[in-house]
Amino acid sequence: MSSPISTYIAKQDQPQQEVLQKIRELIQGLLPEAEERMSYGVPSFRLDGKSILYAAFKNHIGLYPEPEVIELFQEELANYETAKGTIKFPLDKPIPYDLITRIVKQKYDKN
């Protein structure tokens, strides 16, 4: 039986499906002890009372690490659209997996 996360990812078009799977594997590798679940209708990881969510959209992938984390990476995120707790990675540009790794590590103090 497939998980709700796998089902969510499988329903997406390409390249969203591929990017979501890479983000999922990246976070699983960084946070193997985290609980993976659906939250607000999108995939998330929860650990130590903190959650990070990610989602597919037509033209971008959304990452939701919370406002405090976004502020810490404000300079590196200058080329991306951000909102209070959201980072939008456009699908017509390379996805910065190294930056996503550092964001996840920062959020969970895994540096």
C-alpha positions in Angstrom: 0.0 0.0 0.0 1.4 3.4 -0.9 1.6 6.2 1.6 -0.4 9.4 1.2 2.9 11.2 0.4 3.8 8.7 -2.4 0.2 9.2 -3.8 0.5 13.0 -3.7 3.9 12.9 -5.5 2.7 10.3 -8.1 -0.3 12.5 -9.0 1.9 15.4 -10.0 3.1 16.2 -13.5 6.8 16.3 -14.5 9.0 18.0 -13.5 7.1 18.6 -10.2 7.0 14.9 -9.5 10.8 14.5 -9.9 11.6 17.6 -7.8 9.2 16.6 -5.0 10.8 13.1 -4.8 14.3 14.6 -4.6 13.2 17.0 -1.9 11.5 14.1 0.0 14.7 12.0 -0.2 16.9 14.9 0.7 14.9 15.6 3.9 14.6 11.8 4.7 18.4 11.6 4.5 18.8 14.7 6.8 16.1 13.8 9.3 15.7 10.0 9.3 13.9 10.1 12.7 11.3 12.6 11.5 7.7 11.7 11.1 6.5 12.0 7.5 2.9 13.0 7.0 0.4 15.1 5.1 -0.3 18.5 6.7 -2.6 21.1 5.2 -3.0 18.7 2.2 0.7 18.7 1.3 3.7 16.5 2.3 5.5 17.4 5.5 8.2 16.2 8.0 7.7 16.7 11.7 10.5 16.5 14.3 10.8 18.0 17.8 7.6 19.9 17.4 8.7 21.6 14.2 7.4 20.9 10.7 8.6 21.7 7.2 6.2 21.4 4.3 6.7 21.2 0.6 4.2 21.3 -2.3 3.8 21.3 -6.1 2.3 24.1 -8.1 2.0 24.7 -11.8 5.1 26.9 -12.1 7.0 26.3 -8.9 7.7 24.2 -5.9 6.8 25.7 -2.5 8.9 25.1 0.6 7.5 26.2 3.9 10.2 26.3 6.6 8.7 29.2 8.7 9.5 32.9 8.6 12.5 32.9 11.0 14.4 30.4 8.8 13.6 32.4 5.6 14.9 35.6 7.3 18.3 33.8 8.0 18.7 33.0 4.3 17.3 36.3 3.0 20.4 37.1 0.9 20.6 33.7 -0.7 16.8 33.8 -1.3 16.9 37.2 -3.0 16.4 35.7 -6.4 13.3 33.7 -5.3 9.9 34.9 -4.4 9.3 34.6 -0.7 6.4 35.4 1.5 6.0 35.2 5.3 6.6 31.5 5.6 7.0 30.4 1.9 9.8 30.1 -0.6 8.8 29.6 -4.3 11.4 27.7 -6.4 10.4 28.3 -10.1 10.4 25.2 -12.2 12.1 27.0 -15.1 15.3 27.4 -13.2 17.5 24.7 -11.5 16.3 23.8 -8.1 18.9 24.7 -5.5 19.0 21.5 -3.5 22.2 22.6 -1.7 20.3 25.6 -0.4 17.3 23.5 0.6 19.7 21.2 2.5 21.1 24.1 4.4 17.6 25.5 5.2 16.5 22.1 6.6 19.7 21.8 8.6 19.2 25.3 10.0 15.6 24.7 10.9 16.4 21.5 12.8 19.8 22.6 14.2 21.6 19.9 12.3 24.7 22.0 11.3 
